[in-house]
Amino acid sequence: MRIKTGDLALPDFQRNFVWEPQKTVELLRSIVSRYPVGTLLFWKQNRDEPAFAHRPFEEAPKTGRAPAELVLDGQQRLTSLYQALTGTGDERYFFKLDEFVDKSNVRVFDVHEIDFEKAIHIEPIIKKKVQDSLFDQRDSYFGVSDVEKFDEWLDIYAERQAGGDPASEKRVKQLYREVRDRYLIPLRSYGFPLVSLPESTPLEAVCTIFETLNRTGKPLGVFELLTARFYPKGVNLRDLWQDAQDSYSVLKEFKIDPYSVLQTICLRAHGSAQRADVLKKLTAEDIDSNWVAVIKGFVGSLDLLEADCGVLSPRWLPYSMILVPMAAVWPEIQMLKPLERSGPRDRLQQYFWCTVFTGNFDQGANSQAGADYAKLKAWLTNEMALAPEAISEFNVTASSIRAATTRRKALYTGVLCLSVTAKAQDFHTGQTMTRTRVNEAKIDSHHIFPKAQLMRSGSEESTELILNRALIDADTNRIIRDKAPQAYLSEMKDVHGGEKLESVMTSHAIPYGQESALEMNDYERFLNERLALLIELIEGVTKKKVIRDDVQD
């Protein structure tokens, strides 16, 4: 068996064996029934210079030899089958062969007649005494790992069943040999469909092919590929990433993808965040030289976004990709003297806001990150240098903001964060929002004019406009429910008082007052009034003018 000899092995990026015993039972059932069980994906290797670090299958011996092929897809199936056939692992598997035959009519059942729930039995490996008794032919149990000893098993079993009658013993042997030929031989001769990639297959192609064939399993990403590639060179990406997460909890909280870290390193080392360049150009030396600085770049950028840009929750991060150029330039800011960092930090915030409101990362984010990095690096420390495109070509119109719905995620979350930077207060307590308060009070985006109320009123405006959303705590949202604004504002005044309510509303850029559109339940006028307030806030953080086009005063 190629697994046992080490001719076939696993690349080190593959996950561990995780199948439950019942999955192995299902696989055995399919194989003895000669049903298809899926395609395997192998990759031929140069034994003198393997592409990746590799390891044997679980419970297979360590041979010390380089494999001829690596298994990219099929690890779980092959491991479970190997352990079942070799009697290794945590369980042993048995066939109850009497379930395969119709003794009264002296015939072997067809596949559809077999009750496989009774025909395949699992026993934990620790129950040695139970297994020994099972192998002793009691109740016709036969170990899957003993297929090659079938004739020895059958001689003893037939003799006991026949009770000394030679003719009966012969009939038993004939019947169970037919079981062997129909259902046990496939365990050794089953042919898996196989795709074997040539040794010359590029890494990017391997990644794409694997993702296509393995939609439901753990995806093979660039990080996993490079983890295996760099391991023999003394760079253990998996350990580096685990140490970074242990040291900086914010990386876990914001679910930072380790691939983004590799993109950032590639951006610093080679000026590109494209997947092809990360795969082809990134070296172990690049990791050594940049890892610590880039990790601190992510942590510093996330801290900046939380403290100065209102990103209090991972849900409110407009683009995860924007962290790549920000983290890439962060080391340059940190190299400055403390008193010299204020201007570059302000410009980095301006870059964030302009990118969010122009939607520059909506398409081609990898390419945009590369283009931005080159300019951002120079502009942060030299205000006279050419700024990134989102700043130098800022082109945001009032009509686009007015019409934007919550489907425009970056713009939508950008407006939510903008309200936080404007010191938006918690509707329930009047406190300024913090990450802790957001989590404890379950503050999230909710409708200002409830959807049900707008549908009842027959409004032709969309109910899901960004302008109709605000950060509202769970208790306040229960007060609002499906009421018209005039009704729920009256209840909130009774609870909080008029002055406090006005302060809260104003902090969210919600126009409020006795004759305001909100008090009059006038949705269209409310949208226009709120648009004007939000434009002022957008212009404040971007330091750019929004184009007023076809918007009613």
N, C-alpha and C positions, 0 to 999 in steps of 0.2 A: 504494500500500500504506500503510495507516494507521500502521504502525510507522515507515516511512521519513519520513512527513510530520510525525511527532511527535503525531499525533492520539491515538495509543495509546502509553502509557508505563508504567513500573513505579514503584510507590511505593518510596521509598528504603530501606524496611525489608526488601525482598525480598533473598534471598541471590543470589550471583552465578550465572552460568550454569555448570553443573557436568556436563552430560551428556557421556558418552563418545561418540565417533563411532558406535559400533555402535548406540547408542540412537537416533541420527538415522536410521540405516539402517532400523531397525525401524519408526520413524515413517513414513518414505517408503514402505516396503512396505505399511503399513496404509492410507495415503492413496490410493496408486494402486490398491489392491485395494478401495477404498471401504468399508473396515472402520471401525467406531467407534474413536475414539482418546480419548474422555473429554470431559467438559464443561469449558468455560472459564467463569471468574467475573470479570466486569468491574464496576467501580463508576463511575457517571457523576459528573463533577466540574463545579463552577462554575469556568470558566476564569479568571474575574476574581479568584477566591479559592479556590485548590485546598485540599483538606483536609490534604494532606501534601506534604512535599518529594518530588520525583519525579526520575527519571532515564530516559534513553533505553535501549532494548534494546542489548545488546552488539553492536558493529559498526554500529549505526544512527547516522545523523548527528545532531548536536546542533542542533536547530532553534531553540531559545530560546523556543519557544511553549509555553503551558500545554496539557496534554492534555485532550481531551474525556472520556476514560475512563482509569482505572487498571486494570491487570491484577492481580487478587488471586490467581488460580489459573490456571496455564497458561503461566507464564513459560518453563519449560524447553522445552515443545513449540513454542511460537511462536518462541522464539529460534533453536532448531535449524532450523526450517522456513525462517525468514527468511534465515539464513546460507546454507542450502543453495540457496535460490532466487536469492540475490543474489551468490553466489560469494565471500562474505566468511567471516571466521573462519579457523581453522587448517587446515581441510580443504576439498577440493572433492569433489563427489559426481557419479558418472557412472552412466548406465544402459547396459548392454551390450544393445542392442536386438535383436540376433540371438537372445538367450535368451527373447524374447517371442514368437518365431514358429517355426512348423514349416515350414521351407523346402521340404521334400520334398513336402508336401501343400498347400503354399501357403495356410496358414491361420494365424491368431493364436491362441496358446495361451489357454486359460481360466486363471483365477487359480491354481487348484489344480495346474496342470501346470507352472507356472513355477518354476525353481530360483532362488530369490531370492538365494541365497548367491553365485551366479555373475552374476546379473542386475544387482546394484548394487555399484559399485566405489568405494573411498575412496582418495584421493591427498592427501598432505600438500601444503599450499599452496606450500611452498618449492620443489617440483619443477615449476617453470614449464615446462621443456622437455618433460617427460613429458606435462604437460597439453596443451600445444600439439599434440603429436603425436596425442594421443587425440582432440582435437577435429577432427583432420584425417582423421576417418572410419576410422582403422585399427581393425579388429576390431569395428566398429559401435558404438564408445563415443560416447555423447552426453551432454553436460554438463547436469545438472539445472538449472543457472542459465541455460541457453540455450534454455529451452522456447519462448520467443517467436521464436527463430530456427530453429525446426524445419524450415520449408519450405526455407530456404536450405541447411541441412544435408542435407536429403533430396535436393535437386537434385544435389548433388555426389556423395553416397553412391550414389544410383540409377544415375547415369551410370557410375561406376566399376564397380559390380556388373554392369551390363548389357554392358559391353565394346563399346559402340557399337551395340547392337541396340535400336531404338526400342520394339519390342513388349515385350522383356524389361524395359527401363527403366520402362515403363508399369506392368507387373505388380509390380515392386518398389515403386514409389510407392504403388500401391493398397494393398499389403500393409502398408507401414509407416505409411500414413496411418490405417489401422485401429488400429494400435498407438497412435498419437497420440491418437485419439479415445477409446479404451478406457482407456489407462493414463497418458497424460501430461496430458490436460486436467484431471483431478481435482486436479493440483497447484495449479492456479489457481482452480478452482471448488469445491473441497471445502468443505462447510458444517459447521463445528464446532458442536455443541450449545452454546448460550450462555445463561448466567444473567447478566443485567445489573441490578445493584442501582441503585435511584434515588438521586439526589444526597442526598435527605433521610434516607437510612438511618442510624440511630444507630450510633455506634462499637461499642457492645456487641453489637449485632446483626451487624455486619460480622465481628467476632471470632468469634462463635458459628457463623455460616454458613460462614466460611472453615475453621474447625476441622472442621466436619461434612464438607465436600467434600474436605478435604486430609489425610485420616488418615495417609497414608503419606509425605507430604512434610514439609518443615520447618514446624512449627506456627506460626501467626500469633498471637503472644501480645500481651498488653497492653504489654510493654516495647517490642516492635517497632513497635506502633502509635504509642505516645507518642514514640518516637525520631523517627519521621517527622513527627509533629505539632509537636514542639518545635524541630526543626532550623532552620526559618526564623526562629525567635525567638532564635537564638544559643545554644541549649542542645543540645549533641551528646551524647546519653545513651550512645551506643556508645563514644565516646572517653572519657567519664567513667568508664564501667565498666571499660574496658581499663586505664586509669590506676590505678584502685583495685585491680585484680587484680595489676598489676605491682608496686604498692607493698606490698600485703599478701598474701602467698602463702596465708595461711590461708583466704582467700575461695575460692581454687581447690581447696585441699585438702578443704574441707568442701562443695564444690560448691554454694555459695550461689547461688540463682537471683536475677538482677538484679530480677525482678519483686518479690521480697520486699523489696528496698530501696525500691522505689516504694510498696509497701504501708506500710512504716514511715514514709516521708515523709508519706504521706496521713494516717496515724494522728496524726502530730504536728501537721499543718496543719489537718486537718478531723475528727479524732476517729474515723476509720473506716478499716478495712482491706479493705472489701468491693470486689470487682472493679468494680462499677458506679460506685462513688464514685471509685476510682482513675482510671477512664476519664473521668468527667464533671467531677470537681471539681479534680483535680490541675492545677496551672499551672506554667509555666516559672519563675515567680517562686518557687513552692514548692520547686522543684528547686534553684535558686540558693541559697536561704536555708538549706536543710537537708541538702544532699548530703554535705558533708564531715563534719558532726556525726553523721549516720546511719551513714556508712561506718565511722567510728571507734567508733560504738556496736556495730556487728556485730563488729568486731575485738576490742573490749574485752569484749563478752559471751562470745565464743568463748574468749578467754583465761581469763576467770573460770570457765567451764565445764570447761576442761581442768585448770586449776590447782587448783580447789577442789571440783569436782563429778565428777571422774573421767571426763570425756568425752574419752578419749584418741584416739578414732577416729571418723570420720564415721559409721561403721556403728552407733556407740553413742549417737548423738544421738536421744533419744526422740521429739522433735517438731521438725522444722525450723521450723514456724510459731511455736514459742515464742520464737524469736530476734527476731521482729517487735516484740512489746511490750517485750522486754528491751533491744533496741537503741534503741527509741524513748525509753525513760527514761534511758538511759545518759548523755546529755549533762547531765541534771540532777544526776547524781552527780558528774560531772567539774567542774561549776561550784562544788562545795563545796570548802572548804579541805581539804588532804590529810588532816589529823587528823580531819576530820568525815566521811570517806567510809566508814570501817569499818562503822558501823551499817547504812547503806543497802546496802552490798555484802552484808552478812550477810542482810538481809531479801530481797534479790534472789535469793540462793541458796535461802532458805526458800521463796520463790515458785516457783522452779524445781522443787524437790523435791515440794512439795505438788501442783503441777499434774501432775507425772509420776505420782504414786501415786494421785491421785483420777481420773486419766484425763480431765481436763477438756477436753482438746483432741481427744478421740477423735471428736467430732462438732461441727459448726458452729464450726470453729477460727477462721474470719475474724471471726465475731460475738463469740466469746469473747475474741479479742485486743483488740477494740474496748472491750468491757466491762472487761477487766482493766486496760487502759492508764489509763483515767480514775482508777481507784482506786489503781493501783500508783504512779502519779506522785505522788499526795499522801501515800500511806502510807510510801514510802521515806524521806521527809524528816520525817515526823511519825508516830511509832509509834502515836499515839492515834487517828489517822484510821482509817476503815473499810478493812480489808484486802481484797484481791481474793477472789473467791468460793472459790477452791481452799483458801485459808487460813481464812477466816471460817466456811466450811461444810465443813470437812474431815470426811469420813465414810468411812473405810477400815476394812474388817473383816478379821479374821484368816482367816475362811473364804474370802473372795475371793482373798486371796493364796495360800492353800493350794491352791485349785483352778485357779489361773491357769496357762495353758500359754504356750508361746513365741509363740503367735499374737497374744497381747496385747503388741504390739511395745513400746509406751511403758513398760509395767510391766516387761517383760522386760529391755530395755536399761537401765532405771532401776536394777534390781537389780544388773546388771553394773557400772554406774558406782558404785553404792553400795559394792560390794566394793573398788573401787579407792580410794575416799576412806577406807576403813577400813584402808588400807595393805596390801592383798592382795599377797602375795609370788609371784614367779615360781616355779612348782613345780620347775623345773629348777635354778635358781641360788639361790633364796631371796632374790633382789633385789626391792626394791619396784618396782612397774610404772611405766614411763614410756612416752611415745609411741614413742621409739626402740626400747626393749626389746620393746614389743608388735609392732612391725613386723619387727624382726630375728628374734625367736623365733617369729614367726607365732602369737602368742597369740590365741586366739579362744574362743568359748563351746563347751564340750563337755559330754557327759553325765558325771555322777559315777557313777551306776549305769548301765552300758552298756545300750543298748536291747536288744541281742541277749541279754544275760544275763537281763534282766527278762522277756523273752518266753519264754526257756527255763524260768524259775522259775514261770511262770504267774501273775505278779502281775496283779491287777485294777486297779491304779493306772495312770494314764497315764504313759508313758515320757517325754512331752514337757513335764512340769511345770517351771515356772521354778525351783522349789526343787531340781530335779535337774540344774541347770546351774552351771558355774563356768568362770572364765577359765583355760584350761589351754594350755600351750605344745605345739607339734607333737611334740617328742620325748617328753614325758610321755604325750601322748595315744596315741602308738604303743605305749607300755608297757601302757596301760590296755586298749586294743583292745576285746575282748568279754569280758574277764575279770570275775569277781565281785570286789567291792571287797576282800574278805579276801585274795584271791590277789594282786592288783596292789599292795596296800599292803605285803605281805611283800617283794615285789621292790623297792619304793621305799625301804623301810627299809634294805635291803642296800646300796642306792646312796647314800642321803642320811644315814642314821642316824635313830634314833627321835626325838631332840629336835628336829632340824631339820624333820623331816616334821610333827611336831606343831605347830611354829611356823607352817609354811606352811598347814596345814589350818585352824588357828584364825584366821589372817588372812583366810581366805575365808568365815568364818562357817560352817564345816563341822564339826559335832560329831565329836570324835575322842578316842579312848582305848581301853583294852583291852576294856571292856565296852560300847563305843558301838555304836549301830545299824549304823554303817558296817562295823566289824570283824565284826559278827555277820551281815552281809548281810541286815539287816532293813529293807527299803525303806520300809514304812509308818511304822515308828518313826523312821527317819531323817528322813522328811519333816516329821514333827511336831517333832522336836528342832531341825531347821534352821529351821523356821518361827519358833520362839521366839527364836532368835538374830537372824534378819533383822528381826523386829518391833522388837527393841531398837535396831537400826541405823536403821530407818525413823523411829522416834520421835525418835531423836537428831537427824536432819537436818531433819525437818519441824517439830519442837518441838510435836508434836501426839500424842494418844493413839490408838492403833489399837484398835478395838473387838474384844474377845475374844468370839467368838460360836461356840458349838458346836464347839470345838476340843479334842481330847483332850490331856490333860497327859502 
